[in-house]
Amino acid sequence: MIDRRNALKLALGSAAMLAAPASRAQDAKPRTRIVFLGTKGGPRVGTGASNPANLVMVGDTPFVIDCGMGVSRQLVRAGVPIPSVKYIFISHHHSDHNLEYGNLFYNAWAAGLKTPIHSFGPKGIEAMTRAYWELNKFDVETRIEDEGRPDPRPLLIAKDIAGDGVVLKTPDVTVTAFRTPHPPIVDNFAYKFETPDGVIVFSSDTAYNPKLAEFAKGADVLVHECLYVPAVDRLVATTKNGATLEKHLLDSHTSTEDVGRIAAAAGMKMLVLSHFVPGDDPQVTDDDWTRDVKKNFSGKIVVAKDLMELRLPV
């Protein structure tokens, strides 16, 4: 279960389900949920929101999307046993999305992992996996010999994504990748999860991209990154490389107003704002994040918080 002291759970469903007796509600419990493990964009680590990571649970199967610093701890805080992870998806090779990729697997192994984890990401994830094992060869081989642990290396099965299209199909879930621009990175993928309870799209980091709206059409939930321009102005004013950083942020992310345009064009039932840029400005309120979105989108908007849980269907 989610730690209720640190999480805000969204109990979404029909009024009938919400009013139903416990036994009936349990029988009708959806199989699919999203847990927002880390909602702060960027590589800086602080005491507030955790770095980018999301979780889709379909039944008892965890799908992890991105591995920013803290993802292992956030899974533990969400009540998800790390060795139960079956699939990892990396959207792009910025450090705030892949820095804990290898260590998430290692932590699963240290906690007793015995089954494979399949990972998918842009070109380079296979090489990154091999390099990780070289980096940790001494520790891994020492623990195999000294502690009698199984060799973890065959259990992490990485696959480079060549381009748009289906990257995983299980009996319950189909995952499709879609390349979207995040300058200067070209190999950067949004992901669509088709589940028994609905369709979820994660935008990845992305510049404003109307084609992403086409990719998201028909989905029930769009989880989209967002940039709040006034907070970026404050950030760059106190940064030595402010002008360069500002250009990068404005060129490679989507403003809150443009996020609303994407959600409206996609005809979304629900828009979830996450990967906040910047994600650690204490002056920014939920109203700030949603104000300009509402100029173009009149549907339901959720401002994600770390460990917030969203149940499908919405």
Order of alpha helices (4+ residues) and beta strands (2+ residues): beta-alpha-alpha-beta-beta-beta-alpha-beta-alpha-alpha-beta-alpha-alpha-beta-beta-beta-beta-beta-alpha-beta-alpha-alpha-alpha-beta-alpha-beta-beta
